Amino acid sequence: MSMVSLLASLVMAGAGCVAFAAIAVTVRAQLPAVRKLLADSRALAADREFLVEITTTSMPAEPRMPVRARRAAVRVVRPVPASAGPRLRAAA
């Protein structure tokens, strides 16, 4: 019976080594993709910082000419005399 337990232990250890090798091969194969993903992430962070920098509120620029208040336009309404009603023309 000790031979069966030794064989089972060796099978389990072998399966662990094969799993570790598969993980290592996968990581090594995907390393360029991971590097590209990290570079894209850094580029997006730089773009975000740039956009925040150009869209932040800043002090308003000084006006070139002094600004003065404009008067509101006032309409002149002339009263209509009471005797001047609508003039009707005769039909021809």
C-alpha positions in Angstrom: 0.0 0.0 0.0 2.8 2.4 0.5 3.6 2.1 -3.2 0.2 3.3 -4.1 0.4 6.3 -1.8 3.9 7.1 -3.2 2.6 6.8 -6.7 -0.4 9.1 -5.9 1.9 11.7 -4.4 4.1 11.6 -7.4 1.1 12.0 -9.7 -0.1 15.0 -7.7 3.3 16.6 -7.7 3.6 16.1 -11.4 0.2 17.6 -12.0 1.3 20.6 -9.9 4.5 21.0 -11.9 2.5 20.8 -15.2 0.0 23.4 -14.0 2.9 25.7 -13.0 4.6 25.3 -16.4 1.3 26.0 -18.2 0.9 29.2 -16.2 4.4 30.3 -16.9 4.0 29.6 -20.7 0.7 31.6 -20.7 2.2 34.5 -18.9 5.2 34.6 -21.2 3.1 34.4 -24.3 0.8 37.3 -23.1 3.6 39.5 -21.9 3.6 41.8 -25.0 -0.2 42.2 -24.7 0.2 43.1 -21.0 2.9 45.7 -21.9 0.7 47.2 -24.6 -2.2 47.4 -22.1 0.0 49.2 -19.5 1.3 51.6 -22.2 -2.3 52.4 -23.3 -3.3 52.9 -19.6 -0.4 55.4 -19.2 -1.4 57.2 -22.4 -5.0 57.5 -21.3 -3.9 58.9 -18.0 -1.7 61.5 -19.7 -4.6 62.4 -22.0 -6.9 62.8 -19.0 -4.4 65.1 -17.3 -4.1 67.2 -20.4 -7.8 67.5 -20.9 -8.2 68.5 -17.2 -5.5 71.1 -17.7 -7.0 72.8 -20.7 -10.6 72.7 -19.5 -10.1 74.1 -16.0 -11.5 77.5 -15.3 -8.9 80.2 -15.3 -9.0 83.9 -14.6 -11.0 85.9 -17.2 -8.9 88.0 -19.5 -8.9 91.8 -19.1 -11.3 93.5 -21.6 -9.6 95.4 -24.3 -12.0 98.4 -24.1 -13.7 99.6 -20.9 -17.2 98.3 -20.7 -20.0 100.7 -19.9 -23.6 99.9 -19.2 -25.9 100.3 -22.2 -29.2 102.0 -21.9 -32.2 100.0 -22.6 -33.9 101.0 -25.8 -37.0 103.1 -25.2 -39.9 103.1 -27.7 -41.7 106.3 -28.2 -45.5 105.7 -28.3 -47.5 108.6 -29.6 -51.1 108.8 -28.4 -53.7 108.7 -31.1 -56.2 111.6 -31.0 -59.7 110.5 -30.1 -61.3 112.3 -33.2 -59.1 110.4 -35.6 -61.0 107.2 -36.1 -60.5 104.8 -38.8 -61.2 106.2 -42.2 -63.4 104.2 -44.4 -63.2 104.5 -48.2 -66.1 104.0 -50.4 -66.1 101.0 -52.6 -65.8 101.7 -56.3 
